[in-house]
């Protein structure tokens, strides 16, 4: 039996952070199983044309229509991200959804791995771009910086 999960997307404006023109930024909140994450939609709107109950802008102005289209596109993309996570058998979490939405790769890179990769690149460059003696100084300089 498949485990049931809750999934919600909410759009709201931050009235506490208006721009110099008096417009408020639009934010997205993704909730999955009582966990949530918020991020900016990178859009602003005058607070008087925002409908808090519908989580949309009033369609009376051009800016409202454009924002509503952006909101619908965001909803569609987030739903596709959720389907992709489910198809890949990855956990559907707000963080994973946000990372997939923004194409963020959260691979952990350790310092020692970075040094080893750097040293391998330097070894390959010997007799091509750098001399062998310079290779040692580059490796030592890199190690001393950390």
Secondary structure, 3 states (H helix, E strand, C coil): CCCCCCEEEEEEEEEEEECCCCEEEEEEEEEECCEEEEEEEEEEEEHHHEECCCCEECCCCHHHHHHHHHHHHHHHHHHHHHHHHHHCCCCCCHHHHHHHHCCCCCCCCCHHHHHHHHHHHHHHHECCCECHHHHHHHHHHHHHHC
